[in-house]
Amino acid sequence: MNHNLYKLLLYFNKKQYWRRIEQPKYAVATRLGAYFNMSFKDRLYDNHYDLFDEKGYPIRKNKKGETVYNYTTLCSYALANWQEYLETADKKFLKPLFLVVDYLKNNHEIADYGGVIFTMGGRTCAMSQGEALAVIARAYEVRPDKDLIEFAKKIIHPFEVFVAERGVKGYFKEVDTIWYEENTTLPYKHILNGMNYALMGLYDIYQVLPELQEAKELWEKGIESLQKALPLFDTGKWSHYWWDESPTPHYIASAMYHNLHICQLRHLYSLSGIEQFKIYADKFESYQNSFLNRMNAGFKLVSGKFRMR
């Protein structure tokens, strides 16, 4: 089935794009399980990765037909194969993981302050930083390499630097707290799923490399910020994709992203024990189960897209 059609059909049924792994059965014992405890491997079989270059990297085509290497696509591909490795113990699934590690090591920018940044559309992006850390953490667990420790430190550094200085730390004015920004344009559009991806990367890297205390401290600060801001993302019937600090109305989440919010919050609850994350995951899931809420969210998403043109 066409991937975009599959996402559209989520509005008309209760199927979920993202599937949580409720009772993991891994053939390989590792400190890090599947990323976010979600089944990323499903994306290997639903036509999400439909184009590859001659080296085996998943690619995208832009509107001009040009080949685009997207960090999020590359990292999610590595993490999907990681899950297959955990479940089968077949080392062929490690090849994409290390292929992506090589890409990250050879294709990044160095900020003036020394941090490694993975840009999205020329902008710094906390989601790219977090996913890269998640990939590096898993690669290090399989093949400990001191060079990866130094690389990870440089990837973490932008979380300590504000957006204006080419970092990924922003300021969430409404709740007077910091935010790890997926979209680093101004005025800020604070994106929920991007913040969660950033947090997960910080958590994963310090699980494997506990000496990187800066990652632990950034995780803890980020979790506090998420607690403060999370109520703003609740519309009462659905979740916002982003909270916009401009006069523009906040952008509603698609059915796919709303489902992602639920899975992410459930996992963050399992890691932190913070009841608020479970409460909002339950609320968002109850909204998702309502046909009227799904239709209302779909109409709002379409009108929001027209408004942004």
KESE-160372 format. One line per field, with one value per residue (C-alpha): chain; residue in three letters; x negated, y negated, z negated. Coordinates in pm, 1 decimal. Layout:
N
unit	A ...
code	ala ...
X	X ...
Y	Y ...
Z	Z ...
END
This chain:
309
unit	A A A A A A A A A A A A A A A A A A A A A A A A A A A A A A A A A A A A A A A A A A A A A A A A A A A A A A A A A A A A A A A A A A A A A A A A A A A A A A A A A A A A A A A A A A A A A A A A A A A A A A A A A A A A A A A A A A A A A A A A A A A A A A A A A A A A A A A A A A A A A A A A A A A A A A A A A A A A A A A A A A A A A A A A A A A A A A A A A A A A A A A A A A A A A A A A A A A A A A A A A A A A A A A A A A A A A A A A A A A A A A A A A A A A A A A A A A A A A A A A A A A A A A A A A A A A A A A A A A A A A A A A A A A A A A A A A A A A A A A A A A A A A A A A A A A A A A A A A A A A A A A A A A A A A
code	met asn his asn leu tyr lys leu leu leu tyr phe asn lys lys gln tyr trp arg arg ile glu gln pro lys tyr ala val ala thr arg leu gly ala tyr phe asn met ser phe lys asp arg leu tyr asp asn his tyr asp leu phe asp glu lys gly tyr pro ile arg lys asn lys lys gly glu thr val tyr asn tyr thr thr leu cys ser tyr ala leu ala asn trp gln glu tyr leu glu thr ala asp lys lys phe leu lys pro leu phe leu val val asp tyr leu lys asn asn his glu ile ala asp tyr gly gly val ile phe thr met gly gly arg thr cys ala met ser gln gly glu ala leu ala val ile ala arg ala tyr glu val arg pro asp lys asp leu ile glu phe ala lys lys ile ile his pro phe glu val phe val ala glu arg gly val lys gly tyr phe lys glu val asp thr ile trp tyr glu glu asn thr thr leu pro tyr lys his ile leu asn gly met asn tyr ala leu met gly leu tyr asp ile tyr gln val leu pro glu leu gln glu ala lys glu leu trp glu lys gly ile glu ser leu gln lys ala leu pro leu phe asp thr gly lys trp ser his tyr trp trp asp glu ser pro thr pro his tyr ile ala ser ala met tyr his asn leu his ile cys gln leu arg his leu tyr ser leu ser gly ile glu gln phe lys ile tyr ala asp lys phe glu ser tyr gln asn ser phe leu asn arg met asn ala gly phe lys leu val ser gly lys phe arg met arg
X	0.0 -116.3 -274.0 -82.7 246.1 177.3 136.5 456.8 657.6 564.4 840.8 1104.1 1008.4 839.7 522.7 198.6 -94.0 -333.2 -317.1 -453.8 -645.8 -457.9 -657.7 -995.6 -1148.6 -1505.3 -1757.8 -2037.2 -2089.1 -2176.2 -2137.2 -1937.6 -1626.5 -1426.1 -1422.3 -1137.9 -1019.6 -837.1 -846.5 -1060.7 -1113.4 -754.5 -882.8 -1114.0 -809.8 -554.0 -735.1 -868.7 -1225.3 -1152.2 -1466.0 -1834.0 -2159.6 -2434.9 -2592.9 -2269.7 -2171.1 -1797.6 -1734.1 -1450.7 -1375.8 -1288.4 -1040.4 -1313.5 -1387.6 -1722.2 -1860.2 -1833.8 -2003.6 -1786.5 -1935.2 -1600.8 -1544.4 -1898.6 -1884.2 -1538.6 -1658.3 -1950.9 -1721.8 -1473.4 -1752.6 -1877.1 -1541.5 -1567.7 -1914.1 -1781.8 -1501.1 -1694.5 -2061.7 -2141.7 -2446.5 -2351.3 -2116.5 -2413.5 -2549.8 -2292.7 -2362.2 -2734.0 -2669.7 -2470.9 -2736.7 -2991.2 -2759.8 -2717.5 -3093.5 -3163.2 -2869.4 -2810.5 -2894.7 -3122.4 -2987.2 -3216.3 -3191.9 -3310.2 -2980.5 -2883.0 -2550.9 -2323.2 -2118.2 -1769.9 -1710.4 -2024.3 -1898.3 -2012.3 -1766.9 -1738.7 -1558.9 -1852.2 -2093.3 -1887.4 -1844.7 -2215.5 -2295.4 -2059.1 -2239.7 -2585.5 -2482.9 -2381.6 -2690.7 -2910.9 -2737.3 -2814.7 -3165.3 -3313.1 -3520.5 -3683.5 -3639.6 -3262.3 -3283.4 -3442.8 -3198.9 -2904.1 -3036.2 -3041.5 -2685.8 -2565.7 -2727.7 -2459.7 -2197.6 -2387.0 -2390.6 -2101.3 -1960.8 -2098.2 -2451.2 -2376.6 -2273.1 -1937.0 -1832.5 -1535.0 -1318.6 -951.7 -814.6 -466.4 -595.9 -931.3 -1152.4 -1402.8 -1305.1 -1512.4 -1401.9 -1339.2 -1247.3 -1497.0 -1324.1 -1196.0 -938.4 -967.4 -740.2 -795.9 -748.4 -645.4 -767.2 -1101.5 -1157.4 -1082.1 -1323.4 -1592.2 -1530.0 -1546.2 -1884.9 -2025.5 -1889.1 -2026.5 -2377.4 -2424.6 -2291.5 -2579.7 -2831.9 -2751.7 -3065.2 -2882.0 -2712.9 -2625.9 -2378.9 -2214.8 -2182.8 -2036.1 -1788.9 -1675.8 -1634.4 -1445.4 -1209.9 -1129.2 -1054.7 -831.1 -629.4 -569.7 -476.2 -283.4 61.3 33.7 28.1 369.0 656.5 917.7 990.3 647.5 281.4 96.5 -198.3 -363.3 -301.1 -350.4 -487.5 -373.7 -10.1 54.6 280.7 100.0 67.2 270.9 96.8 172.4 316.1 -32.2 -197.1 80.8 22.0 -352.0 -291.8 -106.2 -384.3 -657.9 -482.9 -418.5 -786.8 -897.5 -664.7 -823.4 -1168.8 -1090.6 -793.1 -636.2 -261.8 -179.4 -320.3 -90.9 209.3 160.1 84.6 416.0 602.0 452.6 538.0 899.6 914.7 768.4 1040.9 1315.6 1414.0 1546.9 1220.6 1021.3 1240.5 1220.1 840.8 819.5 1023.4 814.5 493.9 611.3 718.6 384.7 192.8 389.9 327.8 -49.4 -67.2
Y	0.0 -355.0 -494.3 -824.7 -645.3 -424.9 -733.0 -885.4 -574.6 -616.2 -877.3 -621.3 -333.5 -268.6 -125.1 -266.3 -373.7 -326.0 2.1 38.9 357.0 471.4 784.4 772.1 1107.7 1041.5 1298.2 1056.8 926.1 555.9 257.7 73.3 231.3 107.0 -270.6 -413.8 -53.1 -108.2 122.1 -76.5 239.9 202.6 -86.1 157.1 336.5 60.9 -116.2 -394.8 -338.1 -314.6 -468.9 -387.8 -508.3 -278.7 -251.3 -140.4 -470.6 -547.3 -868.0 -1104.7 -1302.8 -1670.9 -1859.0 -1918.2 -1546.5 -1589.8 -1325.3 -1427.7 -1263.3 -1322.0 -1256.2 -1149.5 -899.2 -764.6 -725.8 -568.8 -319.4 -225.4 -191.2 24.2 263.1 258.7 396.5 676.1 757.3 775.5 1007.3 1237.7 1210.4 1193.5 967.3 866.9 615.6 443.6 340.1 56.1 -62.4 -107.1 -237.4 -522.0 -577.2 -625.2 -874.2 -1071.9 -1079.1 -1201.3 -1434.5 -1700.8 -2058.9 -2184.9 -2487.9 -2770.1 -2640.8 -2293.4 -2105.9 -1861.4 -1959.6 -1770.6 -2030.2 -2005.5 -2250.0 -2433.6 -2476.3 -2306.0 -2040.2 -1875.7 -1577.1 -1503.8 -1539.2 -1302.1 -1035.0 -1048.9 -991.7 -692.1 -539.5 -609.9 -456.8 -129.8 -117.9 -171.6 105.5 352.0 223.8 0.9 -262.4 -553.3 -773.3 -738.1 -875.4 -1196.9 -1212.6 -1174.0 -1455.3 -1688.1 -1586.5 -1659.5 -2003.6 -2183.8 -2097.8 -2335.4 -2621.0 -2849.5 -2852.0 -3199.7 -3058.3 -2753.5 -2525.5 -2352.4 -2497.5 -2728.2 -2914.5 -2820.3 -3159.5 -3040.9 -2819.0 -2990.5 -2692.2 -2561.1 -2341.6 -2128.6 -2266.0 -2054.9 -2369.2 -2645.6 -2925.9 -3229.6 -3287.8 -2942.3 -2657.6 -2416.1 -2064.6 -1792.0 -1479.0 -1643.8 -1729.5 -1368.4 -1231.5 -1463.1 -1345.4 -980.7 -1024.8 -1189.2 -906.7 -632.0 -772.5 -807.1 -453.8 -324.5 -591.6 -691.8 -903.8 -1153.5 -1321.4 -1621.7 -1401.4 -1293.4 -1653.2 -1765.4 -1474.4 -1573.4 -1940.9 -1841.1 -1611.0 -1897.4 -2122.0 -1860.2 -1833.4 -2209.0 -2237.7 -1915.8 -2052.1 -2315.2 -2041.9 -1908.4 -2060.2 -1871.0 -1655.7 -1593.7 -1694.4 -1985.6 -1906.6 -2231.5 -2523.9 -2840.5 -3154.3 -3368.8 -3490.0 -3198.5 -2925.0 -2623.1 -2337.0 -2020.4 -1681.7 -1440.0 -1100.1 -951.4 -1210.6 -1195.3 -819.6 -889.8 -1126.4 -847.8 -593.8 -839.4 -950.1 -591.3 -513.3 -827.7 -728.7 -382.3 -542.8 -828.8 -704.5 -1050.5 -990.4 -1296.5 -1130.2 -830.1 -1054.2 -1242.5 -925.5 -784.4 -1106.3 -1124.4 -759.2 -819.9 -1104.2 -874.7 -616.7 -866.5 -875.2 -1230.5 -1347.2 -1187.9 -1359.1 -1693.5 -1665.9 -1577.8 -1881.9 -2108.7 -1967.2 -2034.4 -2390.5 -2444.5 -2334.3 -2576.2 -2855.3 -2795.3 -2820.2
Z	0.0 74.9 -241.7 -234.7 -169.4 -471.6 -691.0 -552.1 -636.9 -1004.4 -1027.1 -927.7 -1156.8 -1489.0 -1339.5 -1471.4 -1259.7 -1551.9 -1742.5 -2092.6 -2173.5 -2480.8 -2565.2 -2392.0 -2303.1 -2201.8 -2086.1 -2179.4 -2532.6 -2524.1 -2752.4 -2488.2 -2341.2 -2046.1 -2015.3 -2226.0 -2262.9 -1932.6 -1633.8 -1394.2 -1191.0 -1062.0 -849.1 -667.8 -526.9 -460.2 -174.7 -394.9 -273.3 96.5 249.1 187.5 335.9 465.6 119.0 -47.9 -211.3 -213.4 -20.9 60.6 374.7 336.6 555.2 811.9 832.3 658.0 421.9 56.7 -241.2 -545.6 -890.8 -1036.2 -755.6 -786.1 -1164.7 -1170.4 -907.9 -1131.6 -1434.1 -1240.6 -1146.6 -1505.7 -1617.3 -1360.3 -1494.6 -1851.8 -1751.8 -1516.8 -1626.9 -1255.9 -1221.3 -868.4 -1032.4 -1194.6 -856.3 -809.6 -1164.6 -1101.8 -751.1 -905.6 -1174.7 -896.3 -726.3 -1049.4 -1106.5 -754.4 -694.8 -958.8 -1041.2 -1316.3 -1499.7 -1610.4 -1968.0 -1859.7 -1858.7 -1584.8 -1425.4 -1188.9 -1008.2 -862.1 -578.0 -684.1 -1041.5 -1358.4 -1476.1 -1819.6 -1671.0 -1438.2 -1730.7 -1947.6 -1682.9 -1601.6 -1971.2 -1977.3 -1678.3 -1824.3 -2159.3 -1993.7 -1775.6 -2081.9 -2273.4 -1993.9 -1917.1 -2189.7 -2016.4 -2201.6 -1896.0 -1934.3 -2289.2 -2166.8 -1877.0 -2115.0 -2336.3 -2037.1 -1938.3 -2293.0 -2304.2 -2093.3 -2360.8 -2590.2 -2337.7 -2244.3 -1892.8 -1820.4 -1858.5 -1635.9 -1919.7 -1966.8 -2302.8 -2285.2 -2532.8 -2583.2 -2686.1 -2781.0 -3063.2 -3126.3 -3051.6 -2798.9 -2502.8 -2267.1 -1932.8 -1624.5 -1431.1 -1508.9 -1316.7 -1503.8 -1643.1 -1792.4 -1695.5 -1984.6 -1840.9 -2084.7 -1906.5 -1824.1 -2190.2 -2283.3 -2023.3 -2157.5 -2514.0 -2411.7 -2246.7 -2558.8 -2772.8 -2548.8 -2528.1 -2902.1 -2956.2 -2746.1 -2845.3 -3205.0 -3215.9 -2991.8 -3286.0 -3073.2 -2882.2 -3207.9 -3327.1 -2993.2 -3003.8 -3353.2 -3259.5 -2946.7 -3137.4 -3377.9 -3080.1 -2919.7 -3241.4 -3241.4 -2874.7 -2810.6 -2913.7 -2638.0 -2374.1 -2482.1 -2278.9 -2480.2 -2174.0 -2019.5 -2051.3 -1895.3 -1670.2 -1772.0 -2003.8 -1801.1 -1968.5 -1675.0 -1649.7 -1412.3 -1559.2 -1694.7 -1445.4 -1503.2 -1494.5 -1213.5 -1309.8 -1270.0 -1493.4 -1750.7 -1771.2 -1801.6 -2094.6 -2276.0 -2225.9 -2319.5 -2638.1 -2744.7 -2707.7 -2887.8 -3172.2 -3184.4 -3215.2 -3451.2 -3652.8 -3610.3 -3629.7 -3420.3 -3109.0 -3153.4 -3220.0 -2893.2 -2698.2 -2822.9 -2737.7 -2389.5 -2331.3 -2434.3 -2178.7 -1913.8 -1977.3 -1887.8 -1520.2 -1557.3 -1711.2 -1429.0 -1167.7 -1347.5 -1369.2 -1000.4 -896.2 -1118.9 -972.2 -615.0 -700.5 -876.8 -568.5 -348.4 -597.5 -581.2 -201.3
END
